[in-house]
Amino acid sequence: MSGDVLARLLAQAADSGADLVTLRAVAEEAGELGATRALTRLGLADAEAAGDVAELRELLTAWREAKSSVWKSAVGWLTRLLGALLLAGIAMRLGTEDWLK
């Protein structure tokens, strides 16, 4: 539910005679209850949740760095291989096949 929808519902209820302060308190409590339920379902409602989330962030950062490092290494090796093949091709064109053997 977006903020606009909630604002319209609160305005509609206020026009019907409901107390705006009470309606805001109900909306706040409903949001708090929904957030608590969501965190409980995710297993993040305990005291160690902040540490768990921090550890997951560190793990994700390490994974991204490792993935980046693998790609850089693969590109480096591929570049070296292509350079070696190019030099071998040039050597063969120049008639130095005997030197390569």
NORMOWO-V384554 format. One record per residue. PSI is psi in radians with two decimals (999 if undefined). OMEGA is omega as a letter, one per 30 degrees, with the letter a starting at -180 (* if undefined). BURIAL is # if it has 24 or more other ideal C-beta (glycine too) atoms within 12 Angstrom, else .. Layout:
# NORMOWO-V384554
psi->PSI omega->OMEGA burial->BURIAL
psi->PSI omega->OMEGA burial->BURIAL
This chain:
# NORMOWO-V384554
psi->2.23 omega->a burial->.
psi->2.93 omega->l burial->.
psi->-0.58 omega->l burial->.
psi->-0.76 omega->l burial->.
psi->-0.77 omega->l burial->.
psi->-0.73 omega->l burial->.
psi->-0.72 omega->l burial->.
psi->-0.71 omega->l burial->.
psi->-0.72 omega->l burial->.
psi->-0.72 omega->l burial->#
psi->-0.71 omega->l burial->.
psi->-0.76 omega->l burial->.
psi->-0.64 omega->l burial->.
psi->-0.65 omega->l burial->.
psi->-0.49 omega->l burial->.
psi->-0.03 omega->l burial->.
psi->0.02 omega->l burial->.
psi->2.63 omega->l burial->.
psi->2.21 omega->a burial->.
psi->-0.65 omega->l burial->.
psi->-0.73 omega->l burial->.
psi->-0.74 omega->l burial->.
psi->-0.71 omega->l burial->#
psi->-0.68 omega->l burial->.
psi->-0.71 omega->l burial->.
psi->-0.77 omega->l burial->.
psi->-0.70 omega->l burial->#
psi->-0.76 omega->l burial->.
psi->-0.69 omega->l burial->.
psi->-0.72 omega->l burial->.
psi->-0.74 omega->l burial->.
psi->-0.76 omega->l burial->.
psi->-0.74 omega->l burial->.
psi->-0.72 omega->l burial->.
psi->-0.72 omega->l burial->.
psi->-0.74 omega->l burial->.
psi->-0.75 omega->a burial->.
psi->-0.77 omega->l burial->.
psi->-0.65 omega->l burial->.
psi->-0.76 omega->l burial->.
psi->-0.56 omega->l burial->.
psi->-0.12 omega->a burial->.
psi->0.44 omega->a burial->.
psi->0.47 omega->a burial->.
psi->-0.04 omega->a burial->.
psi->3.10 omega->a burial->.
psi->-0.42 omega->a burial->.
psi->0.10 omega->a burial->.
psi->-0.71 omega->a burial->.
psi->-0.72 omega->l burial->.
psi->-0.67 omega->l burial->.
psi->-0.77 omega->l burial->.
psi->-0.71 omega->l burial->.
psi->-0.71 omega->l burial->.
psi->-0.70 omega->l burial->.
psi->-0.66 omega->l burial->.
psi->-0.72 omega->l burial->.
psi->-0.74 omega->l burial->.
psi->-0.74 omega->l burial->.
psi->-0.70 omega->l burial->.
psi->-0.76 omega->l burial->.
psi->-0.71 omega->l burial->.
psi->-0.79 omega->a burial->.
psi->-0.72 omega->l burial->.
psi->-0.71 omega->l burial->.
psi->-0.74 omega->l burial->.
psi->-0.74 omega->l burial->.
psi->-0.73 omega->a burial->.
psi->-0.71 omega->l burial->.
psi->-0.77 omega->l burial->.
psi->-0.77 omega->l burial->.
psi->-0.71 omega->l burial->.
psi->-0.76 omega->l burial->.
psi->-0.74 omega->l burial->.
psi->-0.70 omega->l burial->.
psi->-0.81 omega->l burial->.
psi->-0.69 omega->l burial->.
psi->-0.70 omega->l burial->.
psi->-0.77 omega->l burial->.
psi->-0.73 omega->a burial->.
psi->-0.79 omega->l burial->.
psi->-0.67 omega->l burial->.
psi->-0.75 omega->l burial->.
psi->-0.73 omega->l burial->.
psi->-0.68 omega->l burial->.
psi->-0.78 omega->l burial->.
psi->-0.69 omega->l burial->.
psi->-0.70 omega->l burial->.
psi->-0.73 omega->l burial->.
psi->-0.73 omega->l burial->.
psi->-0.69 omega->l burial->.
psi->-0.64 omega->l burial->.
psi->-0.59 omega->a burial->.
psi->0.00 omega->l burial->.
psi->0.51 omega->l burial->.
psi->0.71 omega->l burial->.
psi->-0.61 omega->a burial->.
psi->-0.60 omega->a burial->.
psi->-0.55 omega->a burial->.
psi->-0.44 omega->a burial->.
psi->999 omega->* burial->.
